[in-house]
Amino acid sequence: MSKQINIITSSAVPVNIENTDTDQIIPARFLKATSREGFGKNLFRDWRYENDDENQPKKDFPLNDSRYSGNILVAAKNFGCGSSREHAAWAIKDAGFDVVVSSFFADIFKNNSLNNFLLPVTVSEAFLQQIFEAIEKKPATTIEVNLPEQTITVTDADYTGSIKQEKFEINNYKKTCLLNGYDDIDYLLSVKAEIEQFEASRTL
């Protein structure tokens, strides 16, 4: 599972359903495991299969549609609402996604994502709708998410939307962690020398 995120250029999988809560992302009956692995196969479980049967995939659901692929998930507004389960971020990351794009994320889901090396990118509602339209018209539409520059760009030559690029916001500390693949402990170790120097200066 990749931790570092820098510049990602990929096609995307669209899930254009507003108010997607964490129970729809990963149903509660799959929360028994304590490790982060294995949740991806149950991502959007109730939307992906008829009668909870893996042998009966719903053909019209994007994750079952061979036209859609990539490590960018494009979601409708108010994504990740509901309970605070961190497993929702685990499931999306384990399914192979590095970025989720939406016009609004629930705060707890957003924080859980950043803590699990999943980049939530917030765009305007107008740009989000243009991205959905572009993917519907051409499923292989390419999108670039540039974390150092904090930009998201539709790079596909066939794209005709009026908004080609937007800036997105991210906490500077979390940005540093994602760029380097650091969790909180890794970050502290990376500045260990500075901490020791500061501590030494305090004892003088």
mmCIF file of the C-alpha atoms, coordinates in Angstrom:
data_MODEL
# 
_entry.id   MODEL 
# 
loop_
_atom_site.group_PDB 
_atom_site.id 
_atom_site.type_symbol 
_atom_site.label_atom_id 
_atom_site.label_alt_id 
_atom_site.label_comp_id 
_atom_site.label_asym_id 
_atom_site.label_entity_id 
_atom_site.label_seq_id 
_atom_site.pdbx_PDB_ins_code 
_atom_site.Cartn_x 
_atom_site.Cartn_y 
_atom_site.Cartn_z 
_atom_site.occupancy 
_atom_site.B_iso_or_equiv 
_atom_site.pdbx_formal_charge 
_atom_site.auth_seq_id 
_atom_site.auth_comp_id 
_atom_site.auth_asym_id 
_atom_site.auth_atom_id 
_atom_site.pdbx_PDB_model_num 
ATOM 1   C CA . MET A 1 1   ? 0.000   0.000   0.000   1.00 0.00 ? 1   MET A CA 1 
ATOM 2   C CA . SER A 1 2   ? 1.531   3.258   -1.152  1.00 0.00 ? 2   SER A CA 1 
ATOM 3   C CA . LYS A 1 3   ? 1.958   5.950   1.498   1.00 0.00 ? 3   LYS A CA 1 
ATOM 4   C CA . GLN A 1 4   ? 3.717   8.750   -0.343  1.00 0.00 ? 4   GLN A CA 1 
ATOM 5   C CA . ILE A 1 5   ? 1.612   11.017  -2.518  1.00 0.00 ? 5   ILE A CA 1 
ATOM 6   C CA . ASN A 1 6   ? 3.143   13.585  -4.836  1.00 0.00 ? 6   ASN A CA 1 
ATOM 7   C CA . ILE A 1 7   ? 1.694   14.001  -8.332  1.00 0.00 ? 7   ILE A CA 1 
ATOM 8   C CA . ILE A 1 8   ? -0.976  11.539  -9.388  1.00 0.00 ? 8   ILE A CA 1 
ATOM 9   C CA . THR A 1 9   ? -2.210  11.393  -12.970 1.00 0.00 ? 9   THR A CA 1 
ATOM 10  C CA . SER A 1 10  ? -4.953  8.861   -13.518 1.00 0.00 ? 10  SER A CA 1 
ATOM 11  C CA . SER A 1 11  ? -8.372  8.124   -14.874 1.00 0.00 ? 11  SER A CA 1 
ATOM 12  C CA . ALA A 1 12  ? -11.106 8.082   -12.242 1.00 0.00 ? 12  ALA A CA 1 
ATOM 13  C CA . VAL A 1 13  ? -14.024 6.080   -10.902 1.00 0.00 ? 13  VAL A CA 1 
ATOM 14  C CA . PRO A 1 14  ? -17.191 8.191   -10.457 1.00 0.00 ? 14  PRO A CA 1 
ATOM 15  C CA . VAL A 1 15  ? -19.677 7.578   -7.636  1.00 0.00 ? 15  VAL A CA 1 
ATOM 16  C CA . ASN A 1 16  ? -22.203 10.339  -8.194  1.00 0.00 ? 16  ASN A CA 1 
ATOM 17  C CA . ILE A 1 17  ? -24.375 9.761   -5.132  1.00 0.00 ? 17  ILE A CA 1 
ATOM 18  C CA . GLU A 1 18  ? -24.816 12.603  -2.653  1.00 0.00 ? 18  GLU A CA 1 
ATOM 19  C CA . ASN A 1 19  ? -24.673 12.178  1.133   1.00 0.00 ? 19  ASN A CA 1 
ATOM 20  C CA . THR A 1 20  ? -22.732 8.917   0.985   1.00 0.00 ? 20  THR A CA 1 
ATOM 21  C CA . ASP A 1 21  ? -22.242 7.940   4.610   1.00 0.00 ? 21  ASP A CA 1 
ATOM 22  C CA . THR A 1 22  ? -19.590 5.720   6.132   1.00 0.00 ? 22  THR A CA 1 
ATOM 23  C CA . ASP A 1 23  ? -21.999 2.797   6.510   1.00 0.00 ? 23  ASP A CA 1 
ATOM 24  C CA . GLN A 1 24  ? -22.501 2.831   2.754   1.00 0.00 ? 24  GLN A CA 1 
ATOM 25  C CA . ILE A 1 25  ? -18.754 3.076   2.206   1.00 0.00 ? 25  ILE A CA 1 
ATOM 26  C CA . ILE A 1 26  ? -18.080 0.081   4.474   1.00 0.00 ? 26  ILE A CA 1 
ATOM 27  C CA . PRO A 1 27  ? -21.105 -1.573  6.170   1.00 0.00 ? 27  PRO A CA 1 
ATOM 28  C CA . ALA A 1 28  ? -20.892 -2.159  9.924   1.00 0.00 ? 28  ALA A CA 1 
ATOM 29  C CA . ARG A 1 29  ? -20.964 -5.952  9.592   1.00 0.00 ? 29  ARG A CA 1 
ATOM 30  C CA . PHE A 1 30  ? -17.462 -5.843  8.085   1.00 0.00 ? 30  PHE A CA 1 
ATOM 31  C CA . LEU A 1 31  ? -15.805 -3.949  10.929  1.00 0.00 ? 31  LEU A CA 1 
ATOM 32  C CA . LYS A 1 32  ? -14.623 -6.982  12.893  1.00 0.00 ? 32  LYS A CA 1 
ATOM 33  C CA . ALA A 1 33  ? -11.008 -6.909  11.713  1.00 0.00 ? 33  ALA A CA 1 
ATOM 34  C CA . THR A 1 34  ? -8.499  -4.651  13.439  1.00 0.00 ? 34  THR A CA 1 
ATOM 35  C CA . SER A 1 35  ? -5.833  -4.423  10.708  1.00 0.00 ? 35  SER A CA 1 
ATOM 36  C CA . ARG A 1 36  ? -6.264  -2.110  7.732   1.00 0.00 ? 36  ARG A CA 1 
ATOM 37  C CA . GLU A 1 37  ? -5.999  -4.811  5.079   1.00 0.00 ? 37  GLU A CA 1 
ATOM 38  C CA . GLY A 1 38  ? -8.861  -6.600  3.378   1.00 0.00 ? 38  GLY A CA 1 
ATOM 39  C CA . PHE A 1 39  ? -11.527 -3.913  3.605   1.00 0.00 ? 39  PHE A CA 1 
ATOM 40  C CA . GLY A 1 40  ? -11.291 -2.907  -0.038  1.00 0.00 ? 40  GLY A CA 1 
ATOM 41  C CA . LYS A 1 41  ? -13.218 -5.922  -1.289  1.00 0.00 ? 41  LYS A CA 1 
ATOM 42  C CA . ASN A 1 42  ? -16.232 -4.741  0.716   1.00 0.00 ? 42  ASN A CA 1 
ATOM 43  C CA . LEU A 1 43  ? -16.098 -1.107  -0.358  1.00 0.00 ? 43  LEU A CA 1 
ATOM 44  C CA . PHE A 1 44  ? -19.668 0.026   -1.200  1.00 0.00 ? 44  PHE A CA 1 
ATOM 45  C CA . ARG A 1 45  ? -20.692 -3.602  -0.600  1.00 0.00 ? 45  ARG A CA 1 
ATOM 46  C CA . ASP A 1 46  ? -24.460 -3.069  -0.539  1.00 0.00 ? 46  ASP A CA 1 
ATOM 47  C CA . TRP A 1 47  ? -24.360 -0.964  -3.693  1.00 0.00 ? 47  TRP A CA 1 
ATOM 48  C CA . ARG A 1 48  ? -22.096 -3.359  -5.575  1.00 0.00 ? 48  ARG A CA 1 
ATOM 49  C CA . TYR A 1 49  ? -23.948 -6.662  -5.175  1.00 0.00 ? 49  TYR A CA 1 
ATOM 50  C CA . GLU A 1 50  ? -27.469 -8.028  -5.329  1.00 0.00 ? 50  GLU A CA 1 
ATOM 51  C CA . ASN A 1 51  ? -28.549 -9.648  -2.065  1.00 0.00 ? 51  ASN A CA 1 
ATOM 52  C CA . ASP A 1 52  ? -25.020 -9.321  -0.659  1.00 0.00 ? 52  ASP A CA 1 
ATOM 53  C CA . ASP A 1 53  ? -23.883 -11.985 -3.134  1.00 0.00 ? 53  ASP A CA 1 
ATOM 54  C CA . GLU A 1 54  ? -20.454 -11.455 -4.744  1.00 0.00 ? 54  GLU A CA 1 
ATOM 55  C CA . ASN A 1 55  ? -21.615 -13.655 -7.615  1.00 0.00 ? 55  ASN A CA 1 
ATOM 56  C CA . GLN A 1 56  ? -24.319 -11.108 -8.457  1.00 0.00 ? 56  GLN A CA 1 
ATOM 57  C CA . PRO A 1 57  ? -22.550 -7.791  -9.108  1.00 0.00 ? 57  PRO A CA 1 
ATOM 58  C CA . LYS A 1 58  ? -24.749 -4.871  -10.049 1.00 0.00 ? 58  LYS A CA 1 
ATOM 59  C CA . LYS A 1 59  ? -23.551 -4.046  -13.549 1.00 0.00 ? 59  LYS A CA 1 
ATOM 60  C CA . ASP A 1 60  ? -24.609 -0.414  -13.366 1.00 0.00 ? 60  ASP A CA 1 
ATOM 61  C CA . PHE A 1 61  ? -22.486 0.358   -10.286 1.00 0.00 ? 61  PHE A CA 1 
ATOM 62  C CA . PRO A 1 62  ? -19.228 2.110   -11.297 1.00 0.00 ? 62  PRO A CA 1 
ATOM 63  C CA . LEU A 1 63  ? -16.880 -0.219  -9.408  1.00 0.00 ? 63  LEU A CA 1 
ATOM 64  C CA . ASN A 1 64  ? -18.316 -3.110  -11.428 1.00 0.00 ? 64  ASN A CA 1 
ATOM 65  C CA . ASP A 1 65  ? -18.077 -1.248  -14.738 1.00 0.00 ? 65  ASP A CA 1 
ATOM 66  C CA . SER A 1 66  ? -14.923 -2.107  -16.683 1.00 0.00 ? 66  SER A CA 1 
ATOM 67  C CA . ARG A 1 67  ? -14.998 1.309   -18.368 1.00 0.00 ? 67  ARG A CA 1 
ATOM 68  C CA . TYR A 1 68  ? -13.915 2.940   -15.118 1.00 0.00 ? 68  TYR A CA 1 
ATOM 69  C CA . SER A 1 69  ? -10.521 2.493   -13.510 1.00 0.00 ? 69  SER A CA 1 
ATOM 70  C CA . GLY A 1 70  ? -7.752  4.431   -11.817 1.00 0.00 ? 70  GLY A CA 1 
ATOM 71  C CA . ASN A 1 71  ? -6.703  5.450   -8.335  1.00 0.00 ? 71  ASN A CA 1 
ATOM 72  C CA . ILE A 1 72  ? -8.872  8.577   -8.111  1.00 0.00 ? 72  ILE A CA 1 
ATOM 73  C CA . LEU A 1 73  ? -12.410 8.279   -6.722  1.00 0.00 ? 73  LEU A CA 1 
ATOM 74  C CA . VAL A 1 74  ? -14.751 11.119  -7.699  1.00 0.00 ? 74  VAL A CA 1 
ATOM 75  C CA . ALA A 1 75  ? -17.647 11.417  -5.264  1.00 0.00 ? 75  ALA A CA 1 
ATOM 76  C CA . ALA A 1 76  ? -20.694 13.662  -4.940  1.00 0.00 ? 76  ALA A CA 1 
ATOM 77  C CA . LYS A 1 77  ? -21.019 16.284  -2.189  1.00 0.00 ? 77  LYS A CA 1 
ATOM 78  C CA . ASN A 1 78  ? -21.198 15.458  1.512   1.00 0.00 ? 78  ASN A CA 1 
ATOM 79  C CA . PHE A 1 79  ? -19.052 12.359  1.195   1.00 0.00 ? 79  PHE A CA 1 
ATOM 80  C CA . GLY A 1 80  ? -18.140 10.410  4.327   1.00 0.00 ? 80  GLY A CA 1 
ATOM 81  C CA . CYS A 1 81  ? -20.916 11.693  6.572   1.00 0.00 ? 81  CYS A CA 1 
ATOM 82  C CA . GLY A 1 82  ? -22.384 9.558   9.346   1.00 0.00 ? 82  GLY A CA 1 
ATOM 83  C CA . SER A 1 83  ? -20.351 7.632   11.909  1.00 0.00 ? 83  SER A CA 1 
ATOM 84  C CA . SER A 1 84  ? -16.706 8.316   12.599  1.00 0.00 ? 84  SER A CA 1 
ATOM 85  C CA . ARG A 1 85  ? -15.432 4.857   11.626  1.00 0.00 ? 85  ARG A CA 1 
ATOM 86  C CA . GLU A 1 86  ? -11.866 5.023   10.358  1.00 0.00 ? 86  GLU A CA 1 
ATOM 87  C CA . HIS A 1 87  ? -12.540 1.826   8.406   1.00 0.00 ? 87  HIS A CA 1 
ATOM 88  C CA . ALA A 1 88  ? -14.175 3.924   5.659   1.00 0.00 ? 88  ALA A CA 1 
ATOM 89  C CA . ALA A 1 89  ? -10.812 5.454   4.786   1.00 0.00 ? 89  ALA A CA 1 
ATOM 90  C CA . TRP A 1 90  ? -9.160  2.026   5.148   1.00 0.00 ? 90  TRP A CA 1 
ATOM 91  C CA . ALA A 1 91  ? -11.597 0.489   2.659   1.00 0.00 ? 91  ALA A CA 1 
ATOM 92  C CA . ILE A 1 92  ? -11.090 3.186   0.014   1.00 0.00 ? 92  ILE A CA 1 
ATOM 93  C CA . LYS A 1 93  ? -7.309  3.042   0.352   1.00 0.00 ? 93  LYS A CA 1 
ATOM 94  C CA . ASP A 1 94  ? -7.271  -0.765  0.346   1.00 0.00 ? 94  ASP A CA 1 
ATOM 95  C CA . ALA A 1 95  ? -9.348  -0.747  -2.844  1.00 0.00 ? 95  ALA A CA 1 
ATOM 96  C CA . GLY A 1 96  ? -6.480  1.044   -4.593  1.00 0.00 ? 96  GLY A CA 1 
ATOM 97  C CA . PHE A 1 97  ? -7.509  4.685   -4.394  1.00 0.00 ? 97  PHE A CA 1 
ATOM 98  C CA . ASP A 1 98  ? -5.028  7.392   -3.376  1.00 0.00 ? 98  ASP A CA 1 
ATOM 99  C CA . VAL A 1 99  ? -7.310  10.405  -3.905  1.00 0.00 ? 99  VAL A CA 1 
ATOM 100 C CA . VAL A 1 100 ? -10.984 11.182  -3.292  1.00 0.00 ? 100 VAL A CA 1 
ATOM 101 C CA . VAL A 1 101 ? -12.469 14.251  -4.974  1.00 0.00 ? 101 VAL A CA 1 
ATOM 102 C CA . SER A 1 102 ? -15.688 15.878  -3.781  1.00 0.00 ? 102 SER A CA 1 
ATOM 103 C CA . SER A 1 103 ? -17.215 19.297  -3.216  1.00 0.00 ? 103 SER A CA 1 
ATOM 104 C CA . PHE A 1 104 ? -17.676 18.604  0.510   1.00 0.00 ? 104 PHE A CA 1 
ATOM 105 C CA . PHE A 1 105 ? -16.325 16.048  2.979   1.00 0.00 ? 105 PHE A CA 1 
ATOM 106 C CA . ALA A 1 106 ? -17.447 15.312  6.509   1.00 0.00 ? 106 ALA A CA 1 
ATOM 107 C CA . ASP A 1 107 ? -14.704 16.610  8.816   1.00 0.00 ? 107 ASP A CA 1 
ATOM 108 C CA . ILE A 1 108 ? -14.046 13.335  10.630  1.00 0.00 ? 108 ILE A CA 1 
ATOM 109 C CA . PHE A 1 109 ? -13.840 11.378  7.382   1.00 0.00 ? 109 PHE A CA 1 
ATOM 110 C CA . LYS A 1 110 ? -11.463 13.991  5.971   1.00 0.00 ? 110 LYS A CA 1 
ATOM 111 C CA . ASN A 1 111 ? -9.166  13.721  8.979   1.00 0.00 ? 111 ASN A CA 1 
ATOM 112 C CA . ASN A 1 112 ? -9.305  9.921   8.946   1.00 0.00 ? 112 ASN A CA 1 
ATOM 113 C CA . SER A 1 113 ? -8.370  9.970   5.264   1.00 0.00 ? 113 SER A CA 1 
ATOM 114 C CA . LEU A 1 114 ? -5.353  12.202  5.814   1.00 0.00 ? 114 LEU A CA 1 
ATOM 115 C CA . ASN A 1 115 ? -4.203  9.959   8.660   1.00 0.00 ? 115 ASN A CA 1 
ATOM 116 C CA . ASN A 1 116 ? -4.355  6.951   6.342   1.00 0.00 ? 116 ASN A CA 1 
ATOM 117 C CA . PHE A 1 117 ? -2.508  8.362   3.319   1.00 0.00 ? 117 PHE A CA 1 
ATOM 118 C CA . LEU A 1 118 ? -5.707  9.013   1.371   1.00 0.00 ? 118 LEU A CA 1 
ATOM 119 C CA . LEU A 1 119 ? -5.843  12.543  -0.064  1.00 0.00 ? 119 LEU A CA 1 
ATOM 120 C CA . PRO A 1 120 ? -9.267  14.263  0.070   1.00 0.00 ? 120 PRO A CA 1 
ATOM 121 C CA . VAL A 1 121 ? -9.446  17.019  -2.548  1.00 0.00 ? 121 VAL A CA 1 
ATOM 122 C CA . THR A 1 122 ? -12.243 19.558  -2.183  1.00 0.00 ? 122 THR A CA 1 
ATOM 123 C CA . VAL A 1 123 ? -13.339 21.325  -5.376  1.00 0.00 ? 123 VAL A CA 1 
ATOM 124 C CA . SER A 1 124 ? -16.175 23.672  -6.232  1.00 0.00 ? 124 SER A CA 1 
ATOM 125 C CA . GLU A 1 125 ? -19.554 22.132  -7.003  1.00 0.00 ? 125 GLU A CA 1 
ATOM 126 C CA . ALA A 1 126 ? -19.333 23.510  -10.550 1.00 0.00 ? 126 ALA A CA 1 
ATOM 127 C CA . PHE A 1 127 ? -15.960 21.868  -11.194 1.00 0.00 ? 127 PHE A CA 1 
ATOM 128 C CA . LEU A 1 128 ? -17.136 18.601  -9.641  1.00 0.00 ? 128 LEU A CA 1 
ATOM 129 C CA . GLN A 1 129 ? -20.124 18.451  -11.972 1.00 0.00 ? 129 GLN A CA 1 
ATOM 130 C CA . GLN A 1 130 ? -17.900 19.153  -14.971 1.00 0.00 ? 130 GLN A CA 1 
ATOM 131 C CA . ILE A 1 131 ? -15.620 16.289  -13.930 1.00 0.00 ? 131 ILE A CA 1 
ATOM 132 C CA . PHE A 1 132 ? -18.605 13.939  -13.688 1.00 0.00 ? 132 PHE A CA 1 
ATOM 133 C CA . GLU A 1 133 ? -19.800 15.047  -17.116 1.00 0.00 ? 133 GLU A CA 1 
ATOM 134 C CA . ALA A 1 134 ? -16.344 14.565  -18.628 1.00 0.00 ? 134 ALA A CA 1 
ATOM 135 C CA . ILE A 1 135 ? -16.063 11.029  -17.226 1.00 0.00 ? 135 ILE A CA 1 
ATOM 136 C CA . GLU A 1 136 ? -19.559 10.170  -18.409 1.00 0.00 ? 136 GLU A CA 1 
ATOM 137 C CA . LYS A 1 137 ? -18.658 11.368  -21.898 1.00 0.00 ? 137 LYS A CA 1 
ATOM 138 C CA . LYS A 1 138 ? -15.231 9.728   -21.864 1.00 0.00 ? 138 LYS A CA 1 
ATOM 139 C CA . PRO A 1 139 ? -14.594 7.203   -19.049 1.00 0.00 ? 139 PRO A CA 1 
ATOM 140 C CA . ALA A 1 140 ? -10.826 7.317   -19.624 1.00 0.00 ? 140 ALA A CA 1 
ATOM 141 C CA . THR A 1 141 ? -10.663 11.062  -18.896 1.00 0.00 ? 141 THR A CA 1 
ATOM 142 C CA . THR A 1 142 ? -7.386  11.820  -17.131 1.00 0.00 ? 142 THR A CA 1 
ATOM 143 C CA . ILE A 1 143 ? -7.030  13.960  -14.031 1.00 0.00 ? 143 ILE A CA 1 
ATOM 144 C CA . GLU A 1 144 ? -3.849  15.242  -12.422 1.00 0.00 ? 144 GLU A CA 1 
ATOM 145 C CA . VAL A 1 145 ? -3.694  15.857  -8.692  1.00 0.00 ? 145 VAL A CA 1 
ATOM 146 C CA . ASN A 1 146 ? -0.545  17.791  -7.836  1.00 0.00 ? 146 ASN A CA 1 
ATOM 147 C CA . LEU A 1 147 ? -0.021  17.819  -4.081  1.00 0.00 ? 147 LEU A CA 1 
ATOM 148 C CA . PRO A 1 148 ? 3.110   20.040  -4.048  1.00 0.00 ? 148 PRO A CA 1 
ATOM 149 C CA . GLU A 1 149 ? 1.266   22.729  -6.036  1.00 0.00 ? 149 GLU A CA 1 
ATOM 150 C CA . GLN A 1 150 ? -2.116  21.876  -4.473  1.00 0.00 ? 150 GLN A CA 1 
ATOM 151 C CA . THR A 1 151 ? -3.863  21.790  -7.826  1.00 0.00 ? 151 THR A CA 1 
ATOM 152 C CA . ILE A 1 152 ? -6.290  19.428  -9.524  1.00 0.00 ? 152 ILE A CA 1 
ATOM 153 C CA . THR A 1 153 ? -6.412  19.579  -13.310 1.00 0.00 ? 153 THR A CA 1 
ATOM 154 C CA . VAL A 1 154 ? -8.371  17.774  -15.992 1.00 0.00 ? 154 VAL A CA 1 
ATOM 155 C CA . THR A 1 155 ? -5.523  17.016  -18.395 1.00 0.00 ? 155 THR A CA 1 
ATOM 156 C CA . ASP A 1 156 ? -7.483  15.135  -21.034 1.00 0.00 ? 156 ASP A CA 1 
ATOM 157 C CA . ALA A 1 157 ? -7.257  16.756  -24.477 1.00 0.00 ? 157 ALA A CA 1 
ATOM 158 C CA . ASP A 1 158 ? -10.953 16.103  -25.120 1.00 0.00 ? 158 ASP A CA 1 
ATOM 159 C CA . TYR A 1 159 ? -12.106 17.967  -22.025 1.00 0.00 ? 159 TYR A CA 1 
ATOM 160 C CA . THR A 1 160 ? -14.387 20.897  -22.878 1.00 0.00 ? 160 THR A CA 1 
ATOM 161 C CA . GLY A 1 161 ? -15.400 22.113  -19.416 1.00 0.00 ? 161 GLY A CA 1 
ATOM 162 C CA . SER A 1 162 ? -15.027 25.800  -18.608 1.00 0.00 ? 162 SER A CA 1 
ATOM 163 C CA . ILE A 1 163 ? -13.055 25.024  -15.427 1.00 0.00 ? 163 ILE A CA 1 
ATOM 164 C CA . LYS A 1 164 ? -9.836  23.190  -16.195 1.00 0.00 ? 164 LYS A CA 1 
ATOM 165 C CA . GLN A 1 165 ? -7.992  23.549  -12.913 1.00 0.00 ? 165 GLN A CA 1 
ATOM 166 C CA . GLU A 1 166 ? -8.618  24.490  -9.295  1.00 0.00 ? 166 GLU A CA 1 
ATOM 167 C CA . LYS A 1 167 ? -6.469  24.915  -6.204  1.00 0.00 ? 167 LYS A CA 1 
ATOM 168 C CA . PHE A 1 168 ? -7.282  22.893  -3.110  1.00 0.00 ? 168 PHE A CA 1 
ATOM 169 C CA . GLU A 1 169 ? -6.481  23.436  0.551   1.00 0.00 ? 169 GLU A CA 1 
ATOM 170 C CA . ILE A 1 170 ? -4.615  21.072  2.854   1.00 0.00 ? 170 ILE A CA 1 
ATOM 171 C CA . ASN A 1 171 ? -3.060  21.406  6.300   1.00 0.00 ? 171 ASN A CA 1 
ATOM 172 C CA . ASN A 1 172 ? 0.687   22.027  5.895   1.00 0.00 ? 172 ASN A CA 1 
ATOM 173 C CA . TYR A 1 173 ? 1.610   19.355  8.417   1.00 0.00 ? 173 TYR A CA 1 
ATOM 174 C CA . LYS A 1 174 ? -0.546  16.731  6.695   1.00 0.00 ? 174 LYS A CA 1 
ATOM 175 C CA . LYS A 1 175 ? 0.854   17.796  3.343   1.00 0.00 ? 175 LYS A CA 1 
ATOM 176 C CA . THR A 1 176 ? 4.381   17.162  4.591   1.00 0.00 ? 176 THR A CA 1 
ATOM 177 C CA . CYS A 1 177 ? 3.343   13.764  5.937   1.00 0.00 ? 177 CYS A CA 1 
ATOM 178 C CA . LEU A 1 178 ? 1.726   12.705  2.656   1.00 0.00 ? 178 LEU A CA 1 
ATOM 179 C CA . LEU A 1 179 ? 4.628   13.889  0.530   1.00 0.00 ? 179 LEU A CA 1 
ATOM 180 C CA . ASN A 1 180 ? 7.066   11.879  2.633   1.00 0.00 ? 180 ASN A CA 1 
ATOM 181 C CA . GLY A 1 181 ? 4.881   8.931   3.600   1.00 0.00 ? 181 GLY A CA 1 
ATOM 182 C CA . TYR A 1 182 ? 5.115   9.861   7.283   1.00 0.00 ? 182 TYR A CA 1 
ATOM 183 C CA . ASP A 1 183 ? 2.692   8.927   10.024  1.00 0.00 ? 183 ASP A CA 1 
ATOM 184 C CA . ASP A 1 184 ? 2.842   11.042  13.197  1.00 0.00 ? 184 ASP A CA 1 
ATOM 185 C CA . ILE A 1 185 ? 5.688   8.998   14.698  1.00 0.00 ? 185 ILE A CA 1 
ATOM 186 C CA . ASP A 1 186 ? 7.665   9.027   11.452  1.00 0.00 ? 186 ASP A CA 1 
ATOM 187 C CA . TYR A 1 187 ? 7.368   12.801  11.375  1.00 0.00 ? 187 TYR A CA 1 
ATOM 188 C CA . LEU A 1 188 ? 8.662   13.150  14.922  1.00 0.00 ? 188 LEU A CA 1 
ATOM 189 C CA . LEU A 1 189 ? 11.608  10.911  14.072  1.00 0.00 ? 189 LEU A CA 1 
ATOM 190 C CA . SER A 1 190 ? 12.338  13.059  11.016  1.00 0.00 ? 190 SER A CA 1 
ATOM 191 C CA . VAL A 1 191 ? 12.782  16.120  13.241  1.00 0.00 ? 191 VAL A CA 1 
ATOM 192 C CA . LYS A 1 192 ? 14.469  14.262  16.092  1.00 0.00 ? 192 LYS A CA 1 
ATOM 193 C CA . ALA A 1 193 ? 17.702  16.247  15.731  1.00 0.00 ? 193 ALA A CA 1 
ATOM 194 C CA . GLU A 1 194 ? 15.846  19.560  15.934  1.00 0.00 ? 194 GLU A CA 1 
ATOM 195 C CA . ILE A 1 195 ? 13.926  18.383  18.997  1.00 0.00 ? 195 ILE A CA 1 
ATOM 196 C CA . GLU A 1 196 ? 17.118  17.260  20.730  1.00 0.00 ? 196 GLU A CA 1 
ATOM 197 C CA . GLN A 1 197 ? 18.796  20.552  19.881  1.00 0.00 ? 197 GLN A CA 1 
ATOM 198 C CA . PHE A 1 198 ? 15.858  22.487  21.324  1.00 0.00 ? 198 PHE A CA 1 
ATOM 199 C CA . GLU A 1 199 ? 15.841  20.355  24.473  1.00 0.00 ? 199 GLU A CA 1 
ATOM 200 C CA . ALA A 1 200 ? 19.558  20.869  24.918  1.00 0.00 ? 200 ALA A CA 1 
ATOM 201 C CA . SER A 1 201 ? 19.171  24.635  24.609  1.00 0.00 ? 201 SER A CA 1 
ATOM 202 C CA . ARG A 1 202 ? 16.502  24.584  27.343  1.00 0.00 ? 202 ARG A CA 1 
ATOM 203 C CA . THR A 1 203 ? 18.883  23.013  29.850  1.00 0.00 ? 203 THR A CA 1 
ATOM 204 C CA . LEU A 1 204 ? 21.608  25.598  29.426  1.00 0.00 ? 204 LEU A CA 1 
# 
